[in-house]
Amino acid sequence: MVLMVSVLYKKRALPLAWIVYQGKKGHTTGKRHVEALTKVELLLPADCQVILLGDAEHDTSEMQQWVQKKDNWDYVLRTSPQIYVQDGSQSQPIGDYSLQKGQFFQRHEVGFTQEASINVTLVGWWSIRYDGPLYLVTSLSNGYQACKYYRRRFQIETFFSDQKSRGFHIHKSHLSDPKRLSRLLLATCLAYIWMVCQGLLLIAEQKTGLIDRTDRIDKSLFRLGLDWIRYALKRQINFTPIFLFQFSLDFPDVR
């Protein structure tokens, strides 16, 4: 199992840090979420504004408490309608709130879980484009702003497809040892960032027509970069890789 934290850039998710562990599919512990976020925290400027997005896998009280202690950090997380919350004197499952298609609601200072271990803004959102409602917990007071941020969470799905069926096919490696899989991810994530950079360069140099339609750009930054590398190698075109390491003595030790 891989737990990864990425930064969203131009509708792509660029990987920052991850942990790999032995386990079954399903929710992991809040301790592991905090471990992954701690790695990322070392990479960020002190005054950086962070909005953490995650699906129902990430809605642990332990992680939310950790984030709320951080200056300039907020979160918007999907949660399950089966989870109980404390709204005033009433305790009820989130799914019991009245919500119809096309509707939205928000409740402030709601105790999350039956223990009410943390107060959150609870948002119910059923867009007319969705088959079912979304329930979000957030540290933001503005529920509409939380929904706007959460729309971007789905951009991370393209990263996993690029790592698997549409790109590097790491799912065919059959690796089961966490250390070996983590090393493979180190290589494929660096290569992924290289492909995105190469795609941006291709657009800047107006060369996308060599590997894509001439009237518009249909391919993602990743596909542009990957297909250009293949195109250049097949035709023995000399090019200088745009992705280079730049080390700094001031860079924190994140080993």
Residue pairs with C-beta under 8 A, 6 or more apart in sequence:
1 20
1 21
1 22
1 23
1 24
1 25
1 28
2 18
2 19
2 20
2 181
2 185
3 18
3 19
3 20
3 21
3 28
3 32
3 33
3 36
4 15
4 17
4 18
4 36
5 15
5 16
5 17
5 18
5 36
5 37
5 39
5 40
6 13
6 14
6 15
6 16
6 156
6 159
7 13
7 14
7 16
8 14
8 53
8 152
8 155
8 156
9 196
10 221
11 155
11 158
11 220
12 155
12 158
12 159
12 196
12 220
12 221
12 222
13 155
13 156
13 158
13 159
14 159
14 192
14 193
14 196
15 159
15 185
15 189
15 192
15 193
16 39
16 40
16 43
17 36
17 39
17 40
17 43
17 254
18 36
18 182
18 185
19 32
19 35
19 36
19 39
19 182
20 178
20 179
20 181
20 182
20 185
21 28
21 32
21 178
22 178
27 56
27 57
27 60
28 57
29 60
29 62
30 60
30 61
30 62
30 63
30 66
31 62
33 58
33 60
33 62
33 63
34 62
34 63
34 66
37 52
37 63
37 66
37 67
39 254
41 70
42 252
42 254
43 252
43 254
44 50
47 72
48 72
49 72
50 70
50 72
50 73
50 74
51 74
51 75
51 76
51 149
52 58
52 67
52 73
52 74
52 75
52 76
52 77
53 75
53 76
53 77
53 149
53 150
53 152
53 153
54 75
54 77
54 78
54 153
55 77
55 78
55 153
56 77
56 78
56 79
56 80
58 77
59 77
59 78
59 79
59 80
59 83
59 137
61 112
61 113
61 115
61 117
61 118
64 75
64 77
64 112
64 118
64 120
64 137
64 139
65 117
65 118
67 73
67 74
67 75
67 139
68 118
68 139
73 139
74 138
74 139
74 140
75 138
75 139
76 136
76 137
76 138
76 140
76 146
76 149
76 150
76 153
77 136
77 137
77 138
78 134
78 135
78 136
78 150
78 153
79 94
79 135
79 136
79 137
80 94
80 135
81 93
81 94
81 95
81 133
81 135
82 93
82 94
82 95
83 93
83 94
83 112
83 113
84 91
84 92
84 93
84 94
84 113
84 114
85 91
85 92
85 93
85 94
85 110
85 111
85 112
85 113
85 116
85 122
86 110
86 111
86 114
86 116
87 107
87 110
87 111
87 122
91 114
94 122
94 124
94 135
95 135
97 105
97 107
97 124
98 105
99 105
99 124
99 126
99 133
100 126
101 126
101 128
101 133
102 126
102 127
102 128
103 124
103 126
104 123
104 124
104 125
104 126
104 143
104 144
104 147
105 123
105 124
105 143
106 121
106 122
106 123
106 124
106 143
106 144
107 121
107 122
108 121
108 141
109 119
109 121
110 119
110 120
110 121
110 122
111 117
111 118
111 119
112 118
112 119
112 120
112 122
112 137
120 137
120 138
120 139
121 137
121 138
121 139
121 140
121 141
121 143
121 146
122 135
122 136
122 137
123 135
123 136
123 137
123 138
123 143
123 146
123 147
124 133
124 134
124 135
124 136
125 133
125 134
125 135
125 136
125 143
125 147
126 132
126 133
126 134
127 134
134 150
136 143
136 146
136 147
136 150
138 146
140 146
140 149
158 220
158 222
159 192
161 167
162 168
162 192
162 220
162 222
162 223
163 170
163 188
163 189
163 192
164 170
164 171
165 171
166 223
167 192
167 195
167 222
167 226
168 188
168 191
168 192
170 184
170 185
170 188
173 181
173 184
175 181
175 184
190 243
192 222
193 243
194 225
194 241
194 242
194 243
195 221
195 222
195 224
195 225
195 226
195 229
196 221
196 222
196 225
197 225
197 242
197 243
198 224
198 225
198 226
198 228
198 229
198 241
198 242
198 243
199 219
199 220
199 221
199 222
199 223
199 224
199 225
199 228
200 221
200 225
201 242
202 208
202 211
202 224
202 225
202 228
203 217
203 221
203 224
207 228
208 217
208 219
208 224
210 228
210 231
211 219
211 224
211 227
211 228
211 231
212 218
212 219
212 224
212 227
217 224
219 227
231 237
232 239
